[in-house]
Amino acid sequence: MNDITVIGSNMIDLITYTNRMPVEGETIEAPEFEMGFGGKGSNQAVAAARLGSKVSMITMVGNDMFGKQHIENYRANQIDTTGVGIGTKNSGAAPIFVAEDSNNRILIIKGANNELTPSMLDKHLDQIKHSKLIILQQEIPLETNYYAIELGQKYHVPVLLNPAPADEHLNIDYVSQVEFFMPNETELATLTNLPTTTVEEITLAAKSLVDKGVKHVIVTLGSKGVLWINETEHMLIPSEKVNAIDTTGAGDAFIGAFSHYYTAGETIPEALKHANHYAAISVTKRGTQKSYPTSQEI
């Protein structure tokens, strides 16, 4: 039995570190550039695997050298690659720009990730239905996520949906069926059409989703911490104060770590606290996956 099945994306991160962001029409010199493995699905899978979870990945890598490297990277992180297919398009890519204050701006090109269609999931039903948790994001077709949610319902496997990047076309009827809905405040605003500029507004927006059937809404708030709401609980867990170097991939680190601790048997508050700690460590280093520590390093 897998602890976690991640159905999601892979990307090659193209990271530029810059003193400031250029304005429109401006060309400036940046001091550093790095490449690394990324994609929200892959990041979350790697974080959980490095903490010791048994993770399987269902994804479509590109028909290029990056696709082969993704598969090697999964295996190096002890991730089951049975569900990894090779598409006809190039690998997905994510140009990332990181400023001196550690904040970032990201573009994504989905590439082969768009070829992860619902029919692909039928080839891997055994690993899906024997998982403790299914993790989804939105760098693959929405229809594939919808089918994954249906499979979770059919086989009684809880689903965690991270609605990133935000998509205004996300169907609330499917969202209402997931166990964990994990947006940031911007993604929460996109789905609910409610303001999310204060913790009070975020709470009301999250509560509106609980009222529609979502069991647990967990909103990541960056330096303000994490808000957890269900029918009976309302908890704001403060962030840990660290010297942030690069916040790229911090949300994925949090989700992967939460999934690990939750499927390992911890309560939701315990898993949130430990995931907060894990994400805080990740922002003290550069990069995405390479900033994720193992349980021994923690």
Secondary structure as UniProt FT lines:
FT   STRAND          4..7
FT   STRAND          11..17
FT   TURN            24..25
FT   STRAND          32..38
FT   HELIX           40..50
FT   TURN            51..52
FT   STRAND          55..61
FT   HELIX           65..76
FT   TURN            77..78
FT   STRAND          80..86
FT   STRAND          93..98
FT   TURN            100..101
FT   STRAND          104..106
FT   HELIX           111..115
FT   HELIX           118..122
FT   TURN            123..124
FT   HELIX           125..129
FT   STRAND          133..136
FT   HELIX           142..155
FT   STRAND          159..161
FT   TURN            168..169
FT   HELIX           172..175
FT   TURN            176..177
FT   STRAND          180..181
FT   HELIX           185..192
FT   HELIX           199..211
FT   TURN            212..213
FT   STRAND          216..220
FT   HELIX           222..224
FT   STRAND          226..229
FT   STRAND          234..237
FT   TURN            248..249
FT   HELIX           250..263
FT   TURN            264..265
FT   HELIX           268..282
FT   TURN            283..284
FT   HELIX           289..291
FT   TURN            295..297
//
